[in-house]
Amino acid sequence: MLKEEFKLVQYDRRGRQKGDLSHFSLENARRVQAFHSSFPVYHKTPLVSLKNTAKELGLGEVYIKDESFRFGLNAFKVLGGSFAIGNFLAQKTGQSIENFTYKDLISEETRRKLGEMTFVTATDGNHGRGIAWTARMLKQKAVVYMPKGSAKERLENILAEGAEAAITELNYDEAVRFAHKQGEEKGWIMVQDTAWKGYEDIPLWIMQGYGTMAYEAYTQLTEKPTHIFLQAGVGSMAGAVTAFFAALYKEECPIITIVEPNKADCIFQTAQAKDGKLHNVTGEMDTIMAGLACGEPCSIGWEILKEYGDNFISCPDYVAAQGMRILGNPIKGDERIVSGESGAATFGCVAEIMRNPALREWKEKLKLDEHARVLCFSTEGDTDQKGYQRIVWDGAFSGGIN
């Protein structure tokens, strides 16, 4: 039963790695980080070494990039939305983002040129909050649509940023299409990390914005990781981080593993099919990993992952719950990390593979041993505090080893 819930597809690096990574080069990442650092609230988020926990798991090292400290918003998503909106506004004024800072964006001269704009998006919470925050910071407007089942706390956080927001009766991908339709009808600017034909510039800018997180981790690491585990919704963050490290390390790139929930594993299904087509997941996708509950892959992200991703894993919800509990209660001497369901997915997957006898053969397949140095990104904190407490305190979504 357990092994049926875990699914793995492996890609051979030989004959691949031919994609264009120029948008995610070290130079471009520095440029993106320079833009983000112009915001008064900017500071690097911590890279935490869980040395003792790694030893307990049978690994050489575990590094966690803790995005719960990002811009006071408890999640990394604002990096993408702010850079995309900044790029859009800079181009509207005839400027390059390289010469455009936060102060330029809020200047009276810029406001006279641009007037008031409305940015629209669909989100489970973190991305929408980032768009709402950016719009408020830049004195613009935001409209946010959320899928059915979204946490009320996440809605309230978006409303607190001054945006117009509502939870719909649609799933995530339907909410994206609805937001796009509203934008077309009302002249709003769509800011979404899902790309499709004719809508690629803004998703690319969002992905480049995520590069700040990868670039910071690179500057904070004291040694090169052997493994990088990345969670995927539409695959834009996973694609962006993969592209940065692949461009940086080239043939010596760490082993890249993509992790998704069973109920929303569109990247896994696309990787498994190997037919050159994108494969969607439909329905409610009722996983606890709300930030990963996306059924349609980002075309730009997949083009990167199919060339540079090594492993694709589909896993059950209890993996994320386990990751939350262990990160919140690491081995003595390690720093505690508050990580939400989507943020803890990758570390939880690593921990389950290392601890569960039924998955012993996976260690060898993924080359996870006492020499492995694993990098994970905790992309959110407790953005749904009641949900976090239910999982960590009450043991909801327990499973795996006994």
N, C-alpha and C positions, 0 to 999 in steps of 0.2 A: 504493500500500500504506500509506504513512505517514498520508495524510489519512483513510483509512478507519478507522484506529485512533483518530483524534481525532474526536469528535462534539460538535457545539455546537447548543444550543437557546437562542434569545433571546426574552425576554418584553418586551412594550411596557409602559412604566409607565403610559401613559394608560388610565384606567378602572380602575386597580387601586389599591393602597396604601390599603385600607380596613380593614385588620386592627386588632385591639385590641392596643396595645403598652404598656398601662399597667403590666403586670408587669415591664417592662424599661426603665422611665423612668430618667432620671438620678438622681432621688431614691431610687428603689428600688435602683439599682446602688450608690449610696453606702452604703445600709443593709447591703447584702450585703458590701461591702468592709469595713465596720466590724466585722462579725462575724468575717470572716477575719483581720482585723488583731488580734483578741483572742488568737489563737494565738501562743505565744511564738516560733515559727519563722517568722512571717510577715515578708516584705519584698517590695517590688515586684520583679518580674522585669524584666530589661533590655529596652529598646526600642532596637535597633541600627540605625543609619543606614548603609546600604551605598552611599554617594554615588558612589564610584569605579566600583563594579560596575554601578550603575544607568546611569552614563554609557556604559560599555562596551556595555551592552545597548540603548542608545538610549532610555533613560527619564530622566525628570527626577529621580526619587528612589525609593529602595526602603527601606522600613522593615520590620524583622523583630522581632516580639515573641518573645523567646527564653524559652520555658517550661521549658527544661531545668533551670532554677534553682528551680522551684516546690516549696517545702516540703521540699527535699532529696530529692524523689521522681522527678526527671528528666522530669516530664510535668505537664500542666495538669489532668488529670482529677480530682484530689483536690478541686479547687474545688467541683465539683458535688456529689460524694458527701458532703463534710463539711457543706455548707450544708443538704443534704436531711436528713441524719441529725440535725443540730442543730435544724432546724425540727421534725422528728418528735418528738424528745425534749422540746423546749420545749413543744409542744402537749400532750404527755402529762402535763406538770407544771402545765398551765393557764397557761403563760407565753407571751408574745410573743417571737419571735426578736429583736426590736428591743431587748429588755431582757435578753437572755440571752447571756452570753459563754462563752468556753472555761472560765474559772474556775467559772462557775455550773454548767456541764455536768459537771465532775468533782468537784463538792462532795459531801460526805457526805450532805447533805440531799437532793440530787437522786438520789443512788444509793439512798437509803432509799426514796424514792418510787417509783423505777422498777425497782429490782432489776437483774438481769442480762438483757440482751436479745441476740438473735442476728440479725445482718443478713446477707442472702444476695444474691448477684448472679452474673451471668455476664459474662465479660470476655475479651478477648484479652491483657490484661495491665495496662494503665495504670489503667483504671477500678477493677479489682479491687484493685490495690495501694493505690489511694486509699481504698477502702472499708476494707480491712484496716488501713491506717495510722490512719484515723479511729476505727475500733472500738477499736484498741489505745490510742490517745490518750485516748479517753473511757471506757476500762475496760469495754468491751463485747466481744462476740464477732462473728466474721465467718466465713462459709462462701462459698467462691468456686469457680465452675465455669468451666473454660476450654474453648474449642472445639478440635477436632482440628487438629494442626499448630502449636499455640502454642509459642513459644520456651521452652525449659527454663529459661533465665535469668529470664524473666518470672515463671514459676511459682515459682522459688526466691526471688525478691524478695517475692512475696506471702506465702510460707511464713515468711520471715524477719520479717514483721510480726506473726506469731502467729496467722494465720488458718488454718483448715482449707481446703485447696485441692487441686484435681486437674484434669488435662487429660482431657477426655472424648473420645469418638469421634463427637461431634456437630458440626455446623457452628454458627456463632455464634447464629443465630436459634433453632435447636433447643435450644442450651444455655440460652438465655433462658427458653424454655418449661419446660425441665427444672427450672431454678432456681425458677421460679414455682410449679411443682407441689410441689417440696420445701418451699417456704415455706408453702404452704397446708396441707400435711399435718403439718408440725412446728411451726407457729406462729411461724415466722421472719418477719422484715420484709424484703420485697423492695425493693432499692434499684437501680433500673434506669432508664436514660434513654430507653428505648423506651416510648412511651405507647400504651394501647389503651383501649377503652371500659371504664370502671370503674376504671382505673388511670391517673390523670392528675396527682394532687397531687404525688407524689414526683418524677415526671419533670419537672414544671414547676419544682419547687424546685431540681432538679439544673441545669436550664437557667439559672435565676436565679443559681445559684452560679457558672456560667461567666461571668456578667456582670462579675465582678471583673477578669477578664483584659481585657475590652473597656474597662472604666472606667479601668483603669491606663493602657492604651495612649492613651486620650483625654487623660489628664492629662500624658502624656509627650510627645505630639506637639507640634511647634513650628508646624505648619501642618496644615490640613485635607487629608486624602488625597483624591485624585480617584477612586481605585480601591481596593476591598478584595476580596482573594481568600481564600476560606474552603474548607477541605476538609470533606467530609461522609462520615460513616458512616451512622448513622440520621438525621442532620440536626439533632440537638439543639444541638450547639455552633454550627453554622452558623446555625441559626435564632435562637439567643440573641444572638450577636454582631450579626447582621443587625438584629434587633429593637432592640438598644441604639442603634445608629447611625441607624437609621430614625427612632426616637423623638427622637433628639437633633437631627438635621439636617432632618427632615421632607422637604419637596420638594427640598431641596438635598443629599439623601443621596448619598454616593459611589456609583459604579457597583459593584454587588455581583455577584461571579462565584463560583459554586459548582463545586468540582473533585472528581471521584471517579475511582476506578480502573475500567477497562473491565469487570473481572470482578465488580464489586459496585456497580453504578451505579443503585441503586434510586431515588434522587432524580432523576437524569437521566431515567430511563425514565418516572417519574411526570410530570416536567415536559414531556417529549416527547409523552406521550399526550394531555394537556390534556382529559381526560374526567371530571374531578372525582373520580377514584378513585386510591387508592394502588396502586402497582405494585411487586411484589416480585421479587427475584432469588433463585433457588434454587441448590442444589448446593454444591460445596466452596468456591467463591470464593477460589481459591488465588492471590491477589495478594500481592506483597511488602508492600503497605500494610496490615498486619494490623489496625491500629486503624480502618481504613475498610472492612474486610471484613464489611459488614452488608448483609443482603438485604431488610430490612423497614423502611420509613421510619417515623420518629416522627411521629405525627399532629399533635402540637402544633408541631413544627419545620416540617413541610410547610405548615401553615396560614399561617405567617409567610413562608416562602420563596416561596410562590406569589403573595403580594401584593407582596413587596419585593425578591425576587431578580431580577436582570436577565439573567444569563447562566448556563447550566448546561453544564458540560463533562465528558465522559467521556474518559479518557486512558489510555495504556498505562503499564506499570510503569516503563519506562526513564525516564520523566519524573521520577518521585520519586527514582530513583537519580542522575539528573543534578543535581537540586536538592541532594541530599546532598553531592555532590562539589564543586559550585560554592560552596555555603555554607561548606564546610570549607576551601576554597581560593579566597577572593575576590580581587579586584584589590588590588594592593598599596596599603596605607593603610587598608583596610577591616578590620573586626574579624571574626575567624573564628567561625563558629557551628557547633556540633556538633548536627546535626538528623537524627532518625531518618526512616524511610521515610514514615510518615504525616505527620510534621512538615514534611518538605521538599516535599510534593506540590504545594502551590500555587506556591511560588517556582519549582520545577522546570518547572511548566507555563508560567509567565510567561516564563522564560528560553528555553524551547523555541519559544514563539510569536515571541519577538523575534529569535531567531537562525536559525530554520529557513526557508529560502526557500520551501519548500512550504506554509508557513503564513502567507505574507506578507499575504494578504487578511484574515486574522484580526486583524491589528493595527488595521486600519481598523474592522472590525466591533466590536472591543472598545475602540476609541479609545485605544490604547496608542501613545504617541509621546514625544518629548523633553520634553513638558510634563506627562506623567503622573506622579503621586505615588502609588506603590503600597504598600499595607499588607498584610503577610502575617503569619500566626501560626504559628511553629514550635512545634507543640503537644507535641513530645517530643524528648528528646535520644537518645542511643544506648542505648535501653532493652534492645536485643538487641545486645550489643557484638560478638559473633562475626558476626552478620549485617551490622552496620555496617561492620566491617573487610572482610568479603568484597566488599561493594559498593564501598567507597571505595578499598581497596588493590588488590583483584584485578579491578576493573572489571566485576563481575557486573551483568547487566541493562543493558548498553550498548545504545544505539539512537539513533534520530533522525538528526541531521546527522552527516556524517563529516568 
